[in-house]
């Protein structure tokens, strides 16, 4: 079973994009992607709101 989490956040004056860039640069995104069960962690930019970002994060839950 996969769980999908969509997180929408905003940052005025390009701060949302700066946040995304810092997450990449700091290695945080790589660490999240390397977590056991992680299927996908990506950023998406809505066409109708250039300041908003959406993170799609999928986790595979194994049966225990």
Secondary structure by P-SEA (a helix, b strand, c coil): cbbbbbbbbbbccaaaaaaaaaaaaaaaaaaaaacccccccbbbbbcccccbbbbbbbbbbccc
